[in-house]
Amino acid sequence: MQDAYSLRCTPQVLGAVRDALAYARGQVEIEINAATDNPLVLVDEPDLNKAFSAGLFHGEPVGFACDHLRLALCELAAISERRAFRLTTPHLSGLPASLSEVGIGVGAAQSAAAAVVAAARQLAFPSSADTVPTCEDQEDHTAMSTTAAKRTAEVLDLARSVIAIELLCGAHAVRLRGASRLGRGTARAAEILLPLVDRETPADAIAAVTAVLSDGALLSAVRSAA
């Protein structure tokens, strides 16, 4: 099977994504435990009024973290789509076109993955760079962190869909080539995924794979097996 730059770079890309996740998690944990909210609610105060105005409410640390994480998720989706592309391209994979002996197979799903990656990239612009004055110019440097977090959640959903499509393509490839040479973790993933590939429509199959990704069932099973 022909090698490709995208495949060789996968470990480095995934490592960088893990670093971005760790950074974002660290920033959120710091901020969620910090005294930088407005108002501060001090539950141990004997006074009936336990809320105190602090004026410390700038969300830039979380905004930066979300913007950085969103870029990482875009890259995760992009390299996942490239692997799906290689699986569905005969001269690169050595397998039938669209991973099917007849019909369109999962070719349409791979095209959908490319469209989803494009949608994720359009959300990648850093929200924290788009500050505008508000509140009659009293707040002259807004963090836009809420927008950053909202867009990051959207990109996370999009990236999950692309990975589901790659896994769907991988399951079809395993069925064509056979599962005799799979590692323990990959074999367990195949056991879970193969029953999901023959749904009524590709959209149904993608939704089924996305579900086992979202609820952690696939990851838990692979970890146990490996």
N, C-alpha and C positions, 0 to 999 in steps of 0.2 A: 504494500500500500504506500502510495506516494506520501512523503513527509510534507509538512507545511509549516510556515512560520507561525501561524495562529495556534497550531497544536503544540509546537515547541515552547511557545510563550505562555501557555495556559498556567503552569505552576506559578510563574512570576506574577501574572495578572491576579490569580486567586489569592496569592500572598498579599499583594497590595490591597485587595478588597478587604481581606481580614484585618489588615492594619487600619483601614478606614473605619471599619465597624468598631474596632477597639477604641479608636480615637473618639468616635461619636458617642459610644456608650460611656466612656470616661467623662466627657464633657457634660452629658445629661446627668450623670450621677453626681457630679460636683454641683451643678446648678440646682438640682432638685433638693439638695441638702444645704444650699447656701442661704444666707440672710440677705438676699437681693430681690425680694418680692415686695409688692405693694398692694395691700397693706401686709405687714407682718402680723400673724395671729399667734399670740403667746398664751397658750391654754393654761399655763400655771399662774398667770396674773390673778391676784385676788379681786381686782376691780371687775365690775360687770362688763365693762368695755375691754375686750381682749385684743382688739384690732388697732394697730398703730401704723400711721402713715410713715413710710420710710423713704419713698421717692427713689428707690433703687430698683428700677424695673426694666433695665435695658437688656434685650434678649440676644445681643450679638454673639455670645459664646455658643448658644444653641443654634442660632442662624448659620454661623460659619460651619458648625459640625454637620448640620443637615445638608448644606450646599455641598460639602466635601463628600458626604455619604451618597448623595444623589449622583455625583459624577462616578463614584465607584460602582454603583448599581447599574448605571448605563454601560460601563465597560464590561461588567459581568454579563449583562444581557447580550452585548455585542459579540463577545467571544463565544458565548453559548450558541448564538445564531450561526456563527461561522462553522462550528462543529456540526450543527444540523445540516448546513449547506453541503458540507463535505460528505456526510452520510447519504444524502439524497442525490449526489452527482456521480454517475457511474464511473467516469474515468479517474475519479479521485478515490472512490470507495471500493471499486471492484464488485459492487452489488448492483442489482437491477435499478433502473431509473425510478426515482421516487420510492424506492424500497418496496416495489410491488411487481410481481410477474405480469399482472394485468391491471388496467385502470390507472388512475392518477395517484394511487397510494397516498403518501403523506407529502407529496409535492406542494399541495395547496397549504398545508400546515407550515411548511418551511417558508413559503411566501408570506404567510401571516406573521411569522416570527420577524421577518425583515421589516414589515410594516410597523410592528410593535416596537422594535428597536428605534425606528425613526421617530415614533411618537415620544419615546423616553428621552431621546436626544433633544427634542424640542422643549422639554421641561428642564433641561440641564442648566440653563442660564442661572448664575448665582443670584438668588433673591436678595441677599445681603448687600449686593452692589447697587441695588435699586432704591436706595433710601430717598425719602421725600419728606418735606416738612409737613406737620399736621398740627391740629389744635391751635389755630391762629398763630402759628410759628413758635408756640411754646416748646413743642417737641420738634426740634429742628434736625434731628438725626435719628430717624426711626430704623429699627433693626430689620424689619420685614421678616422676622423669624417665624411668625405664624405661617406666612406664605411659604417659606422655605420648608417647614415641617409638612405642610399639606402636600406640596409638590413631591417631597421625598416619599410620602406614603403612596402617592399615585405611581411613582416610578418603581417602588417596591412591588406593587401589584403587577405592573407591566413586566418587570424582570422575572417574576415568578411564572408568568404565562410563557415567556420565552424558554425558560428552563424546562417547563412542563412539555413544551413542544420538542425540545432536544431529547428528553427522556422517552417521549413517544417514538421519535425516530430511532433511538437506540434500541427500544424494545422490538421494533419491526426488524432492525438489522440482526438482532440476536436470533429472532425466529428464522430468518433466512440463512444465517450462517451456522446456527446450532449453539448450544450453551455448554458444550463439553469443556471449553477452555476458560471458563469464567472463574475469577477469584471468588472467595466466599462472600464478600460483601456485594459484589456485582451480581452474583448468582441469586442472592436473596432479593436484591432489587428487581431482577428479572422476574422472579416468582410473583412479585406483587404487581408489576407493571403489565406483564403479558396478558393477563385476563382483562385488562382495561382497554386494550388497543382496538378491539373489534366492536366498538359501539356503533350505533346507527349512523352517526355522522362524525367527521373529524372534530367538530366543535364539542360533541359529547365526550369523545375520548380525551381531548385536551382538558375539559372540565373535570373529568374523573382523575386524571393525573395531578392536576392542580390541587384537588382536594386532599390527596395523600401527601402532597408536599406541604400544604398549609397546616394540616393538623399534626404534622411531625411524625406520622406513622411510618413513612418511608425511611426517614433518617434514623429513627429509633430501631427499626428492623435491621438496617445495614450495620449500625453500630454494634448491635447484639451479635450479628453473624461474624463480623470482622474482628 
